[in-house]
Amino acid sequence: MCPGHLRLPLTCAALGLVINAGPLLGQQEQRNGFGFSGSLGWSTIGGDYGDLITSGIPGEGSIWYQPSWWRVGVSIHVASYDVVEPFSSESISQVEFQLFGTFLFLRGNLFQPYAQVRAGTTRWRPEGPIFDPNPPPPDVPPGENPAPGRDGFQGGLVIGSEFWVTKNFGIDVGGLFSAFSTEDLDVPILGITGLSSGSELGFRVGVVWFP
């Protein structure tokens, strides 16, 4: 019952919905152990790197361990981003290795929101003639990309929810934000120098699997 001095019935109703969220949203067997997930999405780049590249389609694969209402795991995140006009035929590839921790809300329900914190290494590799050093390095074989990659670190946050179809298989939908810092990248043909930081904003759709 609501306290006598509480005059906002809607507040009481909202509290009741939270407390009784399980029966309303549907129950599932609570499981612990190792699991896997994978996703595809879309993201856009801001910051310094936003002056050079626009948007891309990232993919991600993860393995994790869930002992309770939280998970810890590792993931690999790969993407290819288009360069701004008039060089949209060129691209920059991104590879990230990440450690992450995920907090699970409403655990045991078919609808299971989560918040994930992640951090790791990032590598950006320019691909295309506009990035080729001039003169080219003498030790690069013909036909190989002579442009060096740029290494750095990144950290981010993912907010989303899992929708469990069976006790072993679920659908994952989430939005992500991350910030990164790398070694300086120069693109003289575009008049761009000293790119060293940026941000990523996007969404993902994927699957979650308990074997």
Rosetta blueprint (number, residue, H / E / L):
1 M L
2 C L
3 P L
4 G L
5 H L
6 L L
7 R L
8 L L
9 P H
10 L H
11 T H
12 C H
13 A H
14 A H
15 L H
16 G H
17 L H
18 V H
19 I H
20 N L
21 A H
22 G H
23 P H
24 L H
25 L H
26 G L
27 Q E
28 Q L
29 E L
30 Q L
31 R L
32 N L
33 G E
34 F E
35 G E
36 F E
37 S E
38 G E
39 S E
40 L E
41 G E
42 W E
43 S E
44 T E
45 I E
46 G E
47 G L
48 D H
49 Y H
50 G H
51 D H
52 L L
53 I E
54 T E
55 S E
56 G E
57 I L
58 P L
59 G E
60 E E
61 G E
62 S E
63 I E
64 W E
65 Y E
66 Q E
67 P L
68 S L
69 W L
70 W E
71 R E
72 V E
73 G E
74 V E
75 S E
76 I E
77 H E
78 V E
79 A E
80 S E
81 Y E
82 D E
83 V E
84 V L
85 E L
86 P L
87 F L
88 S L
89 S L
90 E L
91 S E
92 I E
93 S E
94 Q E
95 V E
96 E E
97 F E
98 Q E
99 L E
100 F E
101 G E
102 T E
103 F E
104 L E
105 F L
106 L L
107 R L
108 G L
109 N E
110 L L
111 F E
112 Q E
113 P E
114 Y E
115 A E
116 Q E
117 V E
118 R E
119 A E
120 G E
121 T E
122 T E
123 R E
124 W E
125 R E
126 P E
127 E E
128 G L
129 P H
130 I H
131 F H
132 D L
133 P L
134 N L
135 P L
136 P L
137 P L
138 P L
139 D L
140 V L
141 P L
142 P L
143 G L
144 E L
145 N L
146 P L
147 A L
148 P L
149 G L
150 R E
151 D E
152 G E
153 F E
154 Q E
155 G E
156 G E
157 L E
158 V E
159 I E
160 G E
161 S E
162 E E
163 F E
164 W E
165 V L
166 T L
167 K L
168 N L
169 F E
170 G E
171 I E
172 D E
173 V E
174 G E
175 G E
176 L E
177 F E
178 S E
179 A E
180 F E
181 S E
182 T E
183 E E
184 D E
185 L E
186 D E
187 V E
188 P H
189 I H
190 L H
191 G L
192 I E
193 T E
194 G E
195 L E
196 S E
197 S E
198 G E
199 S E
200 E E
201 L E
202 G E
203 F E
204 R E
205 V E
206 G E
207 V E
208 V E
209 W E
210 F L
211 P L
